[in-house]
């Protein structure tokens, strides 16, 4: 890695770029001063198709001037903008700097729109048509790719309309989820549960918690081995929002329902990640978006 952090590549790129520009001028000078051996009629003696002769005419002046202008432009550009290695240019321009300036300009333009919602409660924003219209656009741009345009999610992508929340469904919890993201991890638990039969027995006990169809004999046998799961999901199976452990009693299955799905989760574990959006959305936008999401599972407020 030291090869890529040393100044060698800076000088290499800068030198190669400068030599390439100078080589263009040298090539132009050579082509303009070199005399080719020609016949008396100014032809080179090369003939094609019987009567198509090659003439030794100089380059058009407009072409030469355009070539020189191009080289001068390249040198001027290299002085003003980053061109020669790590040299930043006299203007100090960078793509990241331009992006930040454009983002700041946009945020300045939209600040008056969001200022209206700064003092509103989530209930008030959920009932405000303008806030919900803005929230819907934000949701479609940043959330719908995973949770769906109707926010009902899919396997491994939570439904945001049903009131079942892994990390809490109040406004502040939703804001935290949007801004910082979440990383729900369930480690493989097969070794802690026991044998393959023990794992299936626990799966049936988990199914019994939500009143789902199950084998009562297996469920009774699996209850004693469920203790390995209780550290996160609780002995009553109602989960723990502080760590994102799902409620196993509500018959809502984020990663698939049934014996095989539960066995797969116990054997392989689960790693589900929601990326944070704080780098893309400012605080005011997150506030409105959180109110929109909150309102979808609190329809009376809307």
C-alpha positions as a printed Julia matrix, in Angstrom:
302×3 Matrix{Float64}:
   0.0     0.0     0.0
   2.95    2.34    0.54
   3.37    2.48   -3.25
  -0.03    4.16   -3.54
   0.51    6.69   -0.74
   3.98    7.89   -1.73
   4.64   10.92   -3.96
   5.83    8.72   -6.81
   2.41    8.42   -8.42
   1.85   12.17   -8.08
   5.02   12.88  -10.07
   4.29   10.02  -12.46
   0.81   11.3   -13.37
   1.88   14.96  -13.45
   4.93   14.2   -15.59
   3.07   11.91  -17.99
   0.32   14.49  -18.48
   2.75   17.36  -19.08
   4.94   15.32  -21.43
   1.85   14.3   -23.43
   0.84   17.94  -23.93
   4.36   18.98  -24.93
   4.61   15.97  -27.27
   1.58   17.26  -29.15
   3.38   20.57  -29.83
   6.54   18.71  -30.88
   4.52   16.54  -33.26
   2.91   19.62  -34.78
   6.28   21.34  -35.23
   7.83   18.25  -36.83
   4.92   17.81  -39.25
   5.17   21.47  -40.26
   8.94   21.6   -40.84
   9.74   18.19  -42.26
  10.07   18.19  -46.04
   8.92   15.14  -47.92
  10.56   14.03  -51.14
   8.17   14.99  -53.93
   8.06   15.04  -57.7
   7.9    18.19  -59.8
   4.08   18.2   -59.68
   4.19   18.16  -55.82
   3.05   14.53  -55.6
   4.75   11.84  -53.54
   4.56    9.22  -56.25
   1.85    7.23  -54.49
  -1.1     6.52  -56.79
  -4.32    4.59  -56.05
  -7.02    3.35  -58.37
  -5.0     4.43  -61.37
  -5.41    8.22  -61.09
  -5.68    9.11  -57.39
  -2.32   10.75  -56.53
  -1.1    11.74  -53.06
  -0.16   15.45  -52.86
   2.31   16.94  -50.36
   0.19   19.89  -49.19
   0.68   21.58  -45.81
  -1.95   21.34  -43.08
  -4.68   24.0   -43.28
  -3.84   27.01  -41.1
  -7.17   26.86  -39.3
  -6.38   23.28  -38.28
  -2.91   24.25  -37.01
  -4.32   27.2   -35.03
  -7.04   25.0   -33.55
  -4.42   22.46  -32.52
  -2.36   25.16  -30.82
  -5.44   26.55  -29.06
  -6.22   23.06  -27.78
  -2.73   22.7   -26.29
  -2.88   26.17  -24.72
  -6.3    25.34  -23.27
  -4.92   22.1   -21.79
  -2.07   23.97  -20.08
  -4.41   26.67  -18.76
  -6.87   24.05  -17.52
  -4.04   22.21  -15.77
  -3.04   25.39  -13.94
  -6.59   26.25  -12.82
  -8.01   22.77  -12.1
  -6.66   19.46  -10.67
  -4.84   17.89  -13.6
  -1.2    17.28  -12.71
  -1.19   14.6   -10.03
  -2.24   15.85   -6.6
  -1.87   19.52   -7.57
  -5.26   21.06   -6.67
  -5.2    23.95   -9.16
  -5.31   27.69   -8.51
  -9.12   27.69   -8.19
  -9.1    24.95   -5.55
 -12.0    23.17   -7.29
 -13.02   19.62   -6.41
 -16.03   17.5    -7.32
 -16.82   16.92   -3.63
 -16.61   20.65   -2.94
 -18.96   21.42   -5.82
 -21.38   18.75   -4.61
 -21.36   20.19   -1.08
 -21.96   23.68   -2.43
 -24.91   22.47   -4.51
 -26.37   20.57   -1.54
 -26.01   23.65    0.66
 -27.77   25.78   -1.96
 -30.66   23.32   -2.22
 -30.99   23.1     1.56
 -31.04   26.9     1.77
 -33.84   27.01   -0.79
 -35.99   24.38    0.92
 -35.34   25.56    4.51
 -38.39   27.91    4.54
 -40.65   25.01    3.52
 -39.5    22.77    6.37
 -39.44   25.62    8.91
 -43.23   25.43    9.03
 -43.07   21.89   10.45
 -40.32   22.51   13.02
 -42.74   23.28   15.85
 -45.34   20.65   14.99
 -45.91   17.44   16.89
 -45.92   14.13   14.99
 -49.73   14.06   15.32
 -50.03   17.53   13.78
 -47.65   16.71   10.91
 -49.46   13.41   10.25
 -52.63   15.46    9.79
 -51.04   18.16    7.62
 -51.58   17.55    3.91
 -48.45   19.43    2.82
 -46.21   17.64    5.33
 -47.57   14.25    4.27
 -47.12   15.09    0.57
 -43.48   15.97    1.23
 -43.06   12.9     3.44
 -44.48   10.68    0.72
 -41.99   12.01   -1.86
 -39.12   11.44    0.58
 -40.39    7.93    1.28
 -40.61    7.09   -2.42
 -37.05    8.31   -2.99
 -35.31    6.81    0.03
 -37.46    4.04    1.53
 -39.74    2.48   -1.1
 -36.92    0.49   -2.72
 -36.93   -1.84    0.33
 -40.26   -1.29    2.08
 -42.34   -0.99   -1.1
 -44.34    1.94   -2.45
 -47.22    0.94   -0.14
 -44.8     0.57    2.82
 -46.02   -3.0     3.42
 -42.55   -4.43    2.97
 -41.66   -7.98    1.94
 -39.75  -10.9     3.39
 -36.85   -9.46    5.45
 -38.14   -5.91    4.84
 -40.5    -4.79    7.65
 -44.1    -3.72    7.07
 -44.36   -0.12    8.27
 -48.16   -0.03    8.38
 -48.98   -2.77   10.89
 -47.79   -1.27   14.15
 -45.24   -4.03   14.78
 -41.86   -2.38   15.45
 -38.55   -4.1    16.12
 -36.93   -1.02   17.66
 -39.98    0.95   18.74
 -42.65    2.77   16.78
 -42.7     6.18   18.47
 -41.58    9.24   16.52
 -38.11    9.47   18.11
 -37.36    5.79   17.55
 -38.34    6.09   13.89
 -36.15    9.18   13.5
 -33.22    7.26   14.98
 -33.83    4.34   12.62
 -33.92    6.64    9.59
 -30.91    8.72   10.56
 -28.57    6.07   11.97
 -29.89    2.88   10.4
 -30.28   -0.48   12.15
 -28.32   -3.71   12.11
 -30.35   -6.62   13.45
 -28.2    -9.66   14.11
 -29.34  -13.06   15.33
 -26.34  -15.4    15.75
 -26.61  -19.07   14.76
 -28.03  -20.82   17.83
 -28.08  -24.48   16.8
 -25.09  -25.38   18.95
 -26.68  -23.76   22.01
 -30.08  -25.35   21.41
 -28.83  -28.91   21.0
 -29.32  -31.57   18.36
 -31.12  -31.2    15.05
 -34.22  -32.68   16.7
 -33.96  -30.17   19.53
 -33.87  -27.36   16.97
 -37.08  -28.63   15.36
 -38.73  -29.0    18.74
 -37.86  -25.38   19.59
 -39.25  -24.3    16.2
 -42.59  -25.9    17.1
 -42.54  -24.28   20.54
 -41.98  -20.89   18.86
 -44.91  -21.59   16.53
 -47.07  -22.42   19.53
 -46.36  -19.0    21.07
 -48.28  -17.25   18.31
 -51.03  -19.84   18.09
 -49.74  -21.05   14.72
 -50.26  -24.67   13.6
 -47.67  -26.83   15.34
 -46.92  -30.26   16.76
 -47.91  -30.04   20.44
 -45.65  -32.95   21.44
 -42.61  -31.37   19.81
 -43.56  -27.98   21.27
 -43.67  -29.42   24.79
 -40.25  -30.99   24.27
 -38.83  -27.78   22.81
 -39.88  -25.56   25.71
 -36.93  -26.6    27.86
 -34.45  -25.77   25.09
 -36.05  -22.39   24.38
 -34.0   -20.92   27.24
 -31.16  -20.29   24.79
 -33.47  -17.94   22.89
 -34.98  -16.22   25.92
 -31.93  -14.0    26.47
 -33.07  -11.89   23.5
 -36.71  -12.78   22.9
 -37.67  -13.11   26.58
 -39.17  -16.12   28.32
 -42.61  -14.93   27.21
 -41.36  -14.53   23.61
 -42.46  -10.9    23.39
 -39.04   -9.73   22.19
 -36.91   -6.77   23.2
 -37.08   -3.48   21.29
 -33.86   -2.25   22.91
 -31.94   -4.81   20.83
 -34.39   -5.34   17.98
 -35.38   -8.87   19.03
 -38.74   -9.7    17.35
 -41.92  -10.52   19.21
 -42.55  -14.22   18.61
 -46.15  -14.17   19.86
 -47.8   -11.79   17.37
 -47.85  -14.08   14.32
 -45.85  -11.56   12.24
 -42.93  -13.3    10.55
 -40.36  -10.97    9.0
 -38.09  -13.69    7.61
 -40.66  -16.3     6.71
 -43.25  -18.43    8.51
 -43.26  -22.12    9.33
 -41.08  -24.82   10.76
 -38.45  -24.73    8.01
 -38.08  -20.94    8.18
 -37.57  -21.01   11.95
 -35.15  -23.94   11.76
 -33.17  -22.08    9.1
 -33.03  -18.98   11.32
 -31.82  -21.01   14.33
 -29.19  -22.89   12.3
 -27.86  -20.04   10.16
 -28.71  -16.92   12.11
 -29.91  -13.69   10.5
 -28.14  -10.43    9.68
 -30.53   -7.72    8.51
 -29.23   -4.21    7.91
 -30.98   -0.92    7.23
 -28.54    1.8     6.11
 -28.64    5.18    7.81
 -29.9     8.11    5.74
 -28.33   11.0     7.7
 -25.76   11.53    4.95
 -28.56   12.03    2.41
 -31.25   13.79    4.45
 -30.99   16.75    6.81
 -32.63   16.85   10.22
 -35.74   18.68    9.01
 -36.31   16.14    6.23
 -35.84   13.22    8.62
 -38.35   14.82   10.99
 -41.03   15.05    8.27
 -40.25   11.58    6.9
 -40.47   10.06   10.39
 -43.86   11.7    10.87
 -45.04   10.28    7.57
 -43.9     6.76    8.53
 -45.36    7.15   12.03
 -48.66    8.25   10.54
 -48.95    5.12    8.37
 -49.33    2.93   11.46
 -51.35    5.51   13.37
 -54.15    6.11   10.89
 -56.56    7.8    13.35
 -54.06   10.66   13.67
 -54.2    11.17    9.91
